């Protein structure tokens, strides 16, 4: 039914560790270590992980600002792992990114007009008037006043800056936006604003999001399909219901149990459950991770739900 | 039965003003709070509402040139406002411990973490060097750090965020303080680490019977840990109650709006999140008369607000500022019949 827009096949990003007298490569940091995922057109794909799990690296690799060690990324069925292919297929225009820190991702010396117009100037040939019209239109979409174009980033609050970041990302009518923790630095009410804008824009222009976050509440609100990342690999992959209602992997359970719940009445039980899961996580490492501490390959559970388990374990579970 | 000594902190009419371009502006405006023994008092609000201002006023860490603090902060009959610096240095770190948001910024990068914790003991106790080291290792054990002896010799950059925050907590509790002030202690941490740190704080509190002032913007954290909650908006406390009432029966429009703008973890959440109109006013542009939240709920008629909003005790232990909650409804909902008392459900 829905068409695939991005397909990631066995993506690996390794950083070399250099040491010793000759500064030779002695080992690698396996930031992303073999990831497969598929994003459909117009959907929001949630990628959850703790800091250091490699989720941002995955996002950067997909948008093409991180060098891929091995593996392939397909955009509408065509390989875009190489920079030359990305140019040829116009992927640089169709894939955009929203960054976490709006202060450091907007050039402080440029006016908002120039910031938002930059991607337009890169890909389209517009006259000055047309360009200004387009910028105004974009500001309108994200609910910013029209006199904003003459201002500089520091004149805006965090939420407004993040909306400018959203406006810049949608400037070229992209098909895919990688949103790397777009609301983690924002207050609750401002976060609500930005999330609602992102949802509206998605419905209007049929954009696919890869929504990267550590906040499971936000991911649940935004996405249909979710992948959970741990130690550079995926531990669980499934629809929203699969993940939140039937979590299988201990790491997913642990993450879910650690989210603070707004349920004062049952907080003692909640804490007890969390400590149980935590104890299970600590004691059963060998069951969920192989002897090198790596996550097992994903096994198919249902048509949508995949879990990283050794096959023996999976059979046992199905037998039950 | 409440003993006199159960009251650890009694803040009365606290005003903290910052100087901006020659004029003073109240960042905390007439704050009244109490902290009891064995209690976690959470102060919640968005950035710029003045919650950290209260923390720095209590602990006396502010720029004395450009800050004016008036009112009373009573700790055991001792007024901390205007207390002289040498006396304050004896209390700070000894009777009142502080945990900051960013553990990396509150640790000295050039000093071994063990020595930093020992430094607190050096100033506040008469332990000798050996005893101090033993106590630090004991503290590291208490805050759940693996291999305390090894950790003692580490530098802050060698530790992960969670471990650093544990060092900061060890430092704060080194002298068994009666009051711990935790200013966003888990904001920079992952959820699983956050849960561990919050558990740790609760355990410490149970052991030492101290009182904790927990400052946070995260309503989930409040629901999980706090006993009493004060919600702040634009320098004022708008609602204060026990934690259950705040979440199950909130009254003030701001509290209700905030709860509705939170992405839920339960149930299906395809509906739009509530967006509060406008923005939090900056310190200089804060309205000083009338209800400060009125501008954010323009569909509520001006007559619903008090001219000079006061805090009312609507039911025992539940305080709400202004009377506008009686006629408050969300923009897309019909206006309710005016309520005059707090209904049970």
Interface residues (C-beta under 8 A of the other chain):
Chain A: X50 X51 X157 X159 X187 X188 X189 X190 X191 X192 X193 X195 X196 X199 X214 X215 X216 X217 X218 X220 X221 X244 X254 X255 X257 X258 X259 X260 X261 X262 X263 X264 X265 X267 X270 X271 X274 X275 X278
Chain B: X46 X47 X161 X190 X191 X192 X194 X195 X196 X198 X199 X217 X218 X219 X220 X221 X223 X224 X243 X244 X247 X248 X257 X258 X259 X261 X262 X263 X264 X265 X266 X269 X272 X273 X274 X275 X276 X279 X280
